[in-house]
Amino acid sequence: MKRLIFTLIVSCLIPVAALAQSSTGNLVGTVSDASGVIPNATVVIKDNATGKEKTVQTNGQGGFTVPNLDVGTYTVTVTSAGHKTHVSTDVKIEVGKEYSLPVTMEVGDVKENVTVVAGADVINNTNPELATNIGPRQLLELPLLTRNPLALILTSSGAASNPSQNTSINGQRTSSTNIVRDGININDNFIRSNATDFAPQRPSVDDIGEFTISSQNSADAGFGAAQLTLATPRGQNAFHGAAFEYNRNSKFAANSFFNNATGVFAANDPLVLAGIKLAGTPKNPRPFRNRNQFGGKASGPILHNKLFFFGYYEGLRDRVTSNKLTTTLLPGVAAGNFTYTRSDTGALQTVNILSPAFGTGITAVDPTIQARILSRLPLGNTTEAGDARNTTGYRFSQQANQDRNSFTTRIDYDISSNHSIYGVYNHVKEGNLRTDIDNSFNLTPVATQPSTNNFMSLGYRGTFGPRLTNELTGGFFRSVPVFHSAEAAKTNNFIVPTLVTNPEVTFLDQGRNVLTKNVQDNATYIMGNHSLRFGGQFQDVDINAFNDAGTTPTYTLGTNVNTPQISTAQFTNTALFPGGVPTAQRTTANSLLALLGGIVGAGSTTFNVTSQTSGYVPAATQRRIFNFKEYGFYFSDQWRVSPTLTLNLGGRYDYQTPLKMTNGLALEPVIAQGSQAYSTGPTETTSLRSLELPGHLVRRAAGLAS
């Protein structure tokens, strides 16, 4: 079924004059004196970090606009005949935002200076955009356990999170958040359910100069309802550097309230009497952790006023354990001894369910089960789990270590006062132990997650005369996570009854290679009181995913009407079960029988195709290669009707291509009208077709600011 999405939004609250998804900011202002606005005043904007200058003239309304300024602080000098020179220092340009600078000139000699410390723009009076900037001081001085700058999203108004959901911005779905770094998309474009809290590119507080959170976005911001715009720090004329080491150690930490609430082992505790635990030791001890994040950064000039560098390295070595509570068999149960509470007296009674008297045909432990399952079950050490008759708990600490190395470098080159280029490259390589995948008794998980991420952004900014500026950005982000199990290869997998924890890891390998490519061009043309902004973005996403799930035959151990089992009549037969077995405990008996006898209640395996003509191939990996593209075009006009009134008008058109499986392995049969669909066997193939039809989005907006 074809789907055409055509959405038209007209709103007086949506801005259209904010920046597109770049790593720059804008400066707008009005120059006036006691008698009114001052046209043709000269405005010089100097970058305090690099010394680079730009010069513009005010228009007939005394206004000026300087687009595409690098993030940082500037000194703005305004001169006009018959007026003192006005100098505004510390004008802070933030990523993705517009700074409004009102300049009030005083009559006098131009050789006299009036200096004003401007600082941050507190009130946005050029558009109604909702935006919050997280600056360098917040990034470096606010305490963050993981040094992940995305954790600071919650410091902005409109951001909310709770234990049952990921962070949302102004009530929007997290999958609607678009994260860009230096103009390049760094979202997880395979799984977007936690887009606000996680970016696989792994930004850190020391390799991000600042970032802006915005919603109710402009016509020039696409591919997401909320935008997170991150900027990499850049070098300047002075050398700067830092080294850091952050240590988080359980030796200096308290145990959790709930762990402490379980208390300590008493002298008469059965585990103490059995010699398994020591009296006075905590039942739930404090988990071990020794987390080290270390590294350094340096920046400065290569050629004074021309060529600048920034370099950064961060390493993570996190040695941590996860407290796991599992279930195991009590001694003697693995030999078939089933203990229950008699229905007549409530006393404990033990019966061997492997006895031939039950007529199940299961009279001994299956040797495969003995070797693969029972021999790997540990002795219990806690009564927190199990029924205390046949099963008990086993609590242990499983390693959950993380290692990561991250490198970032940025080069900026000012070709001239009107033209500059930059390049940013980031490489992240990490390896994690996955305790959520290995739910066995392994002290060190056999499930790991190695990943490699590479990011690049290249940009050019040019000023062509006093009216036209242009910014061209292109780059890519490649994320390659792999979820791997080092469990010894098996011809099949067992799903054991919930009676005990499965000592085998049944997870099979999967992973993906996601390549996101971006190109965007943003231009600004100043025409009198109009600031015309126009451009477009292109995004191409390639996903190469593989998944071995189900390709190994999997057998679920259990009983049903088609397998040997202990019947209801037998459970009430006092010759077999003295005193009778309560109804609630009968499932445990049959689960134990299925476990010891290796009774298969169900089996499954997954077959995949490797080509359009291969048919279903046993043990073949499922490989899916997807591609989709997005195009966006916009135009906006920021019209300064008067010094106190700004009108924003604009529109945007977005187009998303169909989601295509480029290896053509999706089953999408084409059924002729009037015919019936039926299976022709496992060799039926599919044509190379799209999984999803195109979508269009047209957005038109208007806004007032004064």
N, C-alpha and C positions, 0 to 999 in steps of 0.2 A: 504494500500500500504506500503510495507516494504521500509524502508529507511536505507541505510548504509552510514555513513559519514566516509570517509577515506581521511585525509588531510596530506600531506607531505610537510614540510617546511624546506628548506635548506638555511641558511643565515650565512654570516660571521659577522653579526652585533648582533646576539642574544647570550647573555651570557649563559653559562651553569655551572658556578662555583659559582653563588650566593647561598644564603641560601634557604633551603626549608622553608615552612610556619611555622617557629618557632619563639620564642621570644629571640633568641640569635644572636650573631655576631661572625665573624671570625677574627683572627689576622694572617697575613702572613708577612714575612720579609726576608731580605737578609743581612747577616753579611759579611763585607769585610774590608780590609785595603788598604793601598797604593799599595800593590803588587797584590791584587786580592781577591777572595772570601776566606772565612775561614771555612773549614769544621770542624765538631765535636766541635763547640763552644757550651757552655752551656747557655741556655736561660731560665730564671726564670720569670714567669708572675705572679704578685701578685695583687689580687683584693683589691683596696684601701678601699672598703667598709667593707669587711668581713675578710680580711687578708688571704684568701685562696690562695694557690700557686700551680702552675703547672710548671713542668720542662721538657724541650725538648732539643734535640741536633740538630744542623744544619747538613744538608746532604752534599753530595759531592760538590754541587754547592753553598754551604753556605746559603741555604734557610731553612726556617722553617715555619710550619703551625700549628696553635693552633685553632681548631674548637670549636664551641658550648660554647662560653664564654658568661656569663651573661652580660646584658647591664650595662655599668658603666665605670669608669676610672680605669686604671691599671698602675702599675709601672713595666717596663720590664728591667731586669738586665742581661747583657751579659758578660760572662767571657771566656777568652781563654789564654792559656799559652803564655807569652811574650807580652801580651797586657794589657793596663789599663782597669779596669772594666768600662763598659759603662752602664749608667743608664738613661733610657727614662721615664720621669714622665708624668702623665696626658694623657696617651694613651687612647683615647675615643673610646670605642666599642659601636656601634649603632645597633639597632635592624634591622635584615635582611640585614646587610651590612658587607663588608669586609674591614678591616683596613690594609693598606700597610705600613710597618715600615722598612725603610732602616737604617741599623746600620753601621757606619763607625768607626772602632776601631783604637786606637792610640797605637803605640809601647811604652811599658813601663812596670812598675811593676804592677802586678795584684792588689796590695793593693791600688793603686791610682785610683780615680774615675773621670770619665768624665760624668757630668750630663747634659742632654738635656731635655728641656720642649717640649714634643711632641705636645700635644693638639689634635685638630681634624684633621682627614685625609682630606686634601683639594682636592687632585686629586686621583681618583680611577684608578690605573694602573694595576689591576689584571684581569678586565673583562670590557666589554663595556656596562654594565647595566646602564640604566637611572634611577637614584634614588635620592630622596631628603629626608633628615631626618629632622623631627621637634623635637627639643630637649626640655628638661625641661624648659630652660629659655624662649624660645619662647612660650611654652604652658602657663606659668604662668605670663609672663610680657606683651604679646601682648593683646590689648583690645579685648574682645569677649563679646558681649551682652548676649549670651546664655551659655557661658562657654562650648560650644560643640567643641571639638578639631577638628572635621571634617571640621569646617569652615576654618581651616588653610590650607586645601588642596590647596586653590587658591594662596597661597604664593609660591608654587612650580612651576617651569617652566613646560610648557606643559599643565597645568590645566586651564580650561576656563569655564565660566558660563555667562549666560545672562538671562533676565527676561522670555524668551520663552523656556528655556531648563535648565535641571539640569546640575550640574558640570560634565564635561568630562575630561578625562586624555589622552592627546595626540590624541584628536579627536575620541576616542573610545566611544562606547555606554556606558551609565552609568550602564546598566544592566550587562556589562562585568566586572565590578569592583568587586573584591573579598576582603572582609574585614575579617581579622582574629585577634583575641586577644589571646595572649599566645598560639598560635597554633590552636585555635578553631574558626570555622566559626561563625560570628555574623551577617551575612546578614539577611535581611528580605527575606527568601527563598520562600515566597508566592507571594509577589509583589516586583519585582526587578527594577522597572522603575526609582527609585530614589536612587539607591544603594550607590552612592557616597556622597550624602548629608545627608542620614538618616540611622542610625543603631538602631534597636529597643532595643538593649542592653544598650543604653543611656550612652556612655562613657563621662567622664568629665575631665577637664584639671588637676584636682587634683588626680584622680585615674588612670591616664595614665602617665607613666614615659616618654615615647616618642613614636613616630611612624614614619614609613618610607613609602613613596609613590614610587612605582617602576613600570616600564613598560618595554617592550621588555625583558620579564622575562625569567628566566632560565628553564632548563629541570626539575628542582626540584620544581618549583612553578606552581601549577595547579589550575584548577577550576575557572580561571579568566584571562582576558588579562592584566588587571592592578591589582596590589596588594597593599593593605593597611595593614601593619603589625603593630599592637599595642602591647605594653608591659606594664604590670602592675608594678608599683614601688615595690622594695623589701627592706627589712630591712637591717641594717648594724650594725657594732659594736658600733656605737654612737647612742644615742637616739635623735630623731628629731620629731618635731610636729608643727602643725599650726592650727589656727582657722580663719575662714573667714566669712564675712557677706557682701554681695553685694546688694545694694538697687538701684532700678531704679524707680523713682517717677515722675509722670507727673507734679507734682507741680513745678519741676525744669526744665521742658521741654517746648519747643516752640510748638505751633500748626503748622500743615503742611501748606505749601504754598497754596495748593489748597483749604484747609478749610478756610484759611484767605481770599482767593480771592473771596469767596462768600459774604463777607462783614457782616454787622450787620443789624438788623431790624430797618427800619426807622419808624418815628412816625406815618406816614400815611399808613403803611403796613396793609393789611386786617387782618392779624393775630394779629397785635397789637391792631387794632380797635376792634377785637372780644374778646380781653382779653386773648388770648392764649399765646402770647409772649410779652416780655417787650422791649420797644424801647432801642436801643443801645446794646442789647445782641447779641453775635455772632450767625449767622445762623448755622454755623457748629462749635460748641465749641470743645475745645481740649479733646480728649478721656481720660478717667481716667485710670491710671495704677499705681500700687504699687507692684513691683516685688521684692521679697526677696529670695536670694539664700544664704544659710548659711550652715555651717558644720565645719568639722575639720578632721585632719588626724594625725596619730602617727606611728612611726616605730622605731625599735631598736632590740637589742639582747634579747633573752630569755636565751640562753646559749652562752657565749662569744665564738666567732669563730666557733660556731656550729649551733645554732638554732636562726632564726630571724623571725620577724613578721612585717607586715604592716596592718594598719586598717584605714578605711575611712568611713565617713558618709557625705551625702549631702542632704539637704532638699530644696524643692522649694515651695514657696507660692506666686503664681502670681495672683493678683487681677487686672483684666483688663476688659475693656469694648470694644465692637465692635460697631462701628457706622453703624446702619442699616437704609436704606431708603426703605420704603415699600409704597404700594398704598392702599387707602381706598376710601369709597364712601363719597360724599358730603352729607350734611343733606338733607333729603327729597327724595333722590334717592332710598333709600331702600323701599320706599312706591310705587315705580313704576314710579316716575317722571323722564322722560328722556328729557334732554336739548340738543338742537342741534342748529346750525347756519342755518337759512333759506337759501335755494338755491336762492331765488329771491332777498332778501334784505341784507342778511348777518347778520341780527339781531338775537339775541338769542330767542329761542322759546322752551317752555316746554310742553310736552304731557305725559299723564299717559298711559303707554303701557299695563297696566293691565285692561284697559277698555274693556268691552264686545264687543265694536265696532270692535275690531281687529279680532275677531273670532278665537283666538288661543286656547280658552279654559282655558287660564291662567288668572284668574281674581283676584287672591289673592296670597299673599306670602305663599309658602309652609311652614308648621309649622316646619318640620325637618330642613329646611334651615334657618329659623328664629332662631331656638334654637342653631344650631351648627355653623352657619357661620355668619349671620348678627348680632347676639347679641354680637359677639366677635370682631367686627370691631371697631377700635377706631376712634375718631374724628381726622381729619387731622391737621397737624401743620406746613406744608411747601408746597410751590407750586413747588418744584423741581420735583415732579412726578405727573402723572395724566394729564387729559385734561382740567382741571379747569372748566369744565361744569358739569361733572357727577362724576369725580374722582379727588382726590388730593393726596398729599404725606403725609406720616407720618414718621418722623425721630425720632429714639430713640437709646438709648445705651443699648445693650444687653450684659450681662455678658459672659465673655470667660475665666473664671478662670482655672488655672492649679495647681495641687498639685502633688508633687512627693517626695518619700523617696528612697534613694539609699545607699546600704551598700556594701563595698568591703573589703575582707580580703585576705592576702597572707601569707603563711608560707613557709620558706625555711629551709632545714636541710642538712648540709654538713656531710654526713656519714663518709667520709674520704676525702683526697685530690683528690681522683679519682672518687668518687661516691657522687651524691647528688640527692635529691628529692625536689619537691615543689608542692604546691597546691594553687589554686586561686578560690575563690567563690564570686559571686556578686548576689545581690538581688535588684530588682527595682520594686516598686509598685507605680502606678500613677493613677490619675483620672482627666479627662479633660472635660470641657463643650464644646460641639461641636456646634458652631454657624453656621457652614456650613451645618449641617444636619437639624437644627431647623430654618427654614426660616419664622417662623410665627411672631406674635407680642409679644411673651413671653419675659418678661424682663430677666428671667432666663431660659435658654434653658432646655427643657425636655430631650434633647439628650445628652448623656454622653458617655465617652469612658474610662472605667476602664481597666487597664492592669496590668499583673504581669509577670515579666521576671526573670528567674534564669539561672545562668551561672556557669560552673565549668570547671577548667582545672587542670589536674594532670600530672606531668612530672617526668621523671627520666633521668639523664645524667651520663654516665659512661665512664671512660677511661680504656682501657684494654691494658696495655703495652704502649710502646712509639709510636705505629703505629695506633691503632684502637680506635676510639671514637664512641659513639652511644647516640642518644637522642630518647626517646620514650615518646610520648605525647598522651593523650586521654582526652575526656571530652564531654560536651554537652552544648547546649544553647536552652532553652525553652522560647518561647514567646507566651503569651495568651492575645491578645487584644480582647475586646468585645465592640461592638457599640450598645448601648441600648437606647431605647426610653421609657420614663416614661409617655407618653401620655396615658390617660385613654383608656382602651380597648373598641374597637368599632366593631360593626358587619360588617361595611364597611367603606371605605374611599372615600372621594370626591376629585376630581381634579377640582378646580373651574376655570372659564374663566380667562384669563390674565388681565381682567378688574381690578381685585383686588388681593391683596396678600392673599393666603390661610391662615386662622387663625389656621387650623389644621395641625399637623405634621403627614405626611403620611408614614414616614420612619418606617420600621420594623427591628427588631433586626437581627444582624449578627455578626459573629466573627470567630475566628480560634485558634487552638492550634497547634503551629508549633514546633516540636522537631527535632533539628539537632544534630547528634552525629558524632564525629570525632575521628579517631585513625590514627596516623602517626608515622613512624619510619625512622630516618635519620642517616646514618652512614658515617664516613669518615675513609679511610684507607690510610696511608702515605707509599708510596713505592718509596724511592729514590726521584727523582724530580717530581714524580707523586702524586697528591692528588686525590684519587678515592672517589667519593661521590655517594652514592646509597641509595635507600629506596623506600618507598611507602606511599600512603595515602588512607584512606577509609572514605567515608562520607555517612551517611544514614539520609534521611530526611523523617519524618512523618508529614503529614498535616491532621488535623481533622477540617474541616470547616463546619459551618452551616449558613443558610441564610433563613430568613422568608419572603424575598421580594416577593410580589405578592400573598401571601397566604391568605390575607384578600381581599374580593371582592372590586374592585376599580371601581368607576363610574365617568366618565368624563362628566361634565355638559357642554352642548353645543347644538346647533341646526344644523339640516341638512335636507335633503329632506324627511326623514322619521319621523321627529318630528315636533311639532308645531313651527312655526316661522313666522316672519313678512316678507311678500313677497316684491319683487321689486315693484310690482304694488301698494302696500299699501304705500311704502315709497314715491312714487310720487303722491299719492292721497292727494290733498290739503284739503280734508274734514277730513282726519285722521291726516295728518301732514301739517299744514298750511305752505305754502311757499316751501314745499318739503325738503327732507333730503339729503344732499350731499352724494355721493357714499362712500366716505371715512369714514363717521360716521355711516353707516348702521350696520356694524359689531358690533359696540358698543351697539346699540339698541338690537340686537338679543342676544348678550352676557349677557346683563342685564336681558332680558327675561328668558334666560336659568338659570341664577343664582337665580332670585327671584322665578321662578316656579319649580326649581329643575328638569329641563328637562335633561334627560340622553341621551347624544349623543353616548356614547360607554361605554362598561363595560368589565372588564377582571378579571380573577383570575388565579392563578397558582396552579396546582396540582402536588404533588411529590409522589414518591414511597418510601416506608419505608423498603422494602425488595424485593427480586427478584420475589416474588409471591403475593405481597400485592395489585398490581394494583395501580392506582392513587388515593391517599387519600386526601380528602379535608382538608385544614388547616394544613397539615403536613409540618414540617420543611424540607428544602432541606439540606441533610447532605452528604458531600463528604469527603471520607477518602482516601488520596493519599499517595503513597510512591515511592521514587526513590532512587537509590544508585549510588555512583560514586567511581571508583577505579582508582588509578594512580600509575605508577611505573616509576622510572627514574634511569639513570646511567650517570655519567659525570666524566671527567678526566681533572683536571687542571695541565697541564704539563709545568713546568718551564724549557723551553728549554735553557735559559741562564738567567743571572741576569737582563737582560733588555728585555726579550721576554717571554711571557706566552701564551701558546696555550690552548684554551678551546674546548673540544669536548664532546658531550653527546647526549642523546636521551630520550624521554619520551613516554609512552603509557597511554592513558586515555580511560576508558570505562564507559559509563553511561547506566544503565539498563533502561528498559521501564518504563514509568510513569504508575503506576498501581493504579486503584481505588480498594482498598482492600475490600470494602463492596459491590463491584460488581453491582453498580447501574447506570453505564454508559450505554446508549443505543447504542450498536454497533452490529446491526444484522448481522448474517452471511448468505449471500444469495448464494445459490447454483448456479453454472454456468448453464445458459440456463433458469433459472426460473425468475419470476417477483416478485418485492417487492410490498407488499400491506399491509394495516393495518388490524389487526385482533381484534382491540378493545383496551381498556385501560389496559388490563391485560397482554399485551405482555411484555416479560421479555428479559433480555440479559444475556449472559454468562459472567463469570468473565474473562475479557480480558484486555489487555493493551490498553492504549490510545495513546501511542507513542512507536515506536519501537527503539531498541538500537542504540546508536551512538558510534563510535570509533574515537579516535583522536590519531594519531601518530605524534610526533614532533621530528625532528632530527635537531641538531644545531651545529654550529661551530663558534668559535670566536677567535680573536687575540687581545692581549693587550700587550703593551710594555711601 
